[in-house]
Amino acid sequence: MPTRHLILPALLLLCCSPLALAQFTGPNPIPRPAPPPPRLVLIPSPAETLASPYADPCLANAAKVDFDTCYGDQFKLSDQDLNRIYRNALLAFEVDIADAQKRSDLGQLGYDSTAVADLKAAQAAWVKYRDTQCEAAGQQFQGGSIQPIVVNKCMILVTLHRIDEIRAAYQIGGRKLD
């Protein structure tokens, strides 16, 4: 047998012999680095999520309150806050419009008038969205005692988000809406 034909069987014996395989699978395998420990990812509970940006006074006083009444009252308060912030944004534009009229700045007058109309249209569309969204959230509990709680909690959260949106959009250049 020529020499080159002997190399292949020798390599096969060397690589695949039980002694060679024992190096990789036997009692003393080649040490490999330990895998990194799994990362622990904490998902906050709904209560923690609500507590982070917005405190939930009803949940905080669960032993002392009637949830239906508490969430209904909390929605009324958040709605009053929204109406105050919204009115203040409109008043700020009225001041800007009066200033533009005094200076005869027709460009600024047009911009501010359009901004007022757009804000009013956005608010009307948002009210429709809020009511539909929260009605849908409560629908899954139709006829159940938890339905009004779900609807009111939704109304509170969506209203607080709207307050943040109005502040972010209109509380600029030193303007305060509070």
N, C-alpha and C positions, 0 to 999 in steps of 0.2 A: 504494500500500500504506500503510495507517495506520501510525503511529509505533510503536504497541505491538507490532505484528507484526514489526517490524524488530529489536526488542530481542533476541528469542529467537535468531534466526540470528546476530546479532552476538556474543552471549554464547557460543554454541556454537563459532563461529570462534575467539573469543578463548581459550576454555578448551581446545579440542581441536585447535588448529592445531599443525603440526609444531614451530613455534618455542616454543609454550607447553609442549608435551610434552617438548621437549628440556631445559627447566628441571628437570624431575623425573627424566628418564631418561637425559639426555645425558651428555657427558663431565664436566660439573661439576654433579652433583646437589646438592640442598640438603643440607648436612652434618647428619647425625644423630649424636646422642651414641653413643659406642661401647658395645656391650653389656658388662655386667660380666663379668669373667673367670669361667669356670666354677669352682665350688667343688670343691676336692679333698676327697673323703670317703674316709678310709682305713678299710678293714675289716681288723681284726686277723686274723692267721693263727691257726689252731687252737692252735699252740704259744704264741703271744703271749697268747691268751685264757686258756689254762690257767695260764700263768706269772703273770698279773696277780693273781688272788686266791689261787691255790694253786700253789706251785712243783712242778715235775715232775722229781724227782731222777733218774728213769730216762732221761728225754729229755736231761737235762743231762749225763749220763754215758754217752751212747749208745755210745761207742767201747769202753767197759769192761764193760758189763753185758749179761746175757741178759734180754731184755725179758719173757719169760714169768715167769721167777723174780722179777725186779725188781718188776713190777706185782703179782704175787701177794703178795710181801712188803709192798709199800706198802699193799695192801688190808688185810692183817692188822694193820698199824700203825694205819691209820685206823679200823678196826673196834674195836681196843682203846681208842683215844681216845674213840670214841662210847660204848662201854660204860662207861668211866670217868665221862664227863660225865652220862650217863643215870643211873648209880648215885648220883652226887653230887646230882642233882636229887631222886631218891627219898629220899635221906638228909636233904636239906634239908626235905622235907615231913614226914619222921618227926620231926625236931626241932620243927617247927611244931605237929605233932599232939600231941607230948608237952607242949609249952608250953600248948597250948589245954586239954589234959586237966588240967594242973596248976592252971590258972586257972578251970577249969570253964566254959569258953567253948564252949557247945554249937554255937553258930552257926559259929564259926571251925573247930571240929572237923569239922563237916559239910562246910564248904567245902574244907578240906584233904583230907579223906578222898575227896571226889568228885574233886578235882584229881589225886590219886594214881591213882585208878581210870581217869580219863580219859587221863592220861599213859601208863599201861600199855597201854590199848586203842589209843591213837594209835601207840605204838611197835610193837605187834604188827601193826597195819595197814601201817605204814611198811615193816617188814621184808618183808612180802608184796609191797608195791609195788616196793621196791628189787630184789628177786629177779626179779620178773616183768619190770620195765623193762630190767634189764641182760641178762636172758635174751633178750628181744626184740632188743636192740641187737646181741647176738652172733649171733643167728639168721641174719642176712644173710650171715654168713661161715661158716655151718655146714660143718664138715669141713675148713675151711682152717686153716692154721697161725696166722693172725692172730686167730682167734676168741677164744682165751683172753685175749689182750691186750686186745681190745675189751671183753670182759666185765669184766675186772679194772679197766680204766680207768673204766668206767661205775660199777662198785661203789665205787671210790675217790671219784669226783666226787659221787655221790649221797650217800655217807656223810658227806663233808665238808659238804655242804649241810645234812644233818640235824643235824650238830653245831652249825652256825650257827643253825638253827631252834630247837634246844633252848636254846642260850645266850640268844637273843633273847627267848624266851618266859619263861624261868625264872631268868635271871640278873638279877634286878631288886631294887630296894630295897637295894642294897649286897651282895646275896647273890652269892657267887662259886662257880662250879662246877668250877673248875680245881684 
